[in-house]
Amino acid sequence: MTNEEYVPHFRYMPDQPEKWPRGAAWTLTHAHDAGQVTGIRCARCNVTRYYKPAELREVIGNVTIDEVREKVRCQKCGSREWMGAELFHPTGEQAHTIRYRRLVQIRWEKRVIWRDE
């Protein structure tokens, strides 16, 4: 066989996906699509909780992991300063042992504020 016989097979290969654009933000939607897990840790209480990025996105919005770190507060001690957040791919063992905090519902409170004149 000659090279001309092999060329048509390579000519019509599907396009390869582009590399991630430099400077583009990796958001919770991208993390969910990639199968990542969000781990949020309070260094003061030494408590780590795991979330699905899609559920965090519903509460916080489609933000980067750095913005998640700024917006969360420890439920145990109420601190914001000690919070850390990371996105990671769970290993095989982790995937079976991680206990996720799942979103049940979102409630909106209606508060009335009065002003005396």
Secondary structure, 3 states (H helix, E strand, C coil): CCHHHHHHHHHCCCCCCCCCCCCCCCEHHHHHHHCCEEEEEECCCCEEEEECHHHHHHHHCCCEHHHHHHHCCCCCCCCCCCEEEEEECCCHHHHHHCCECCCCCCCCCCCCCCCCC
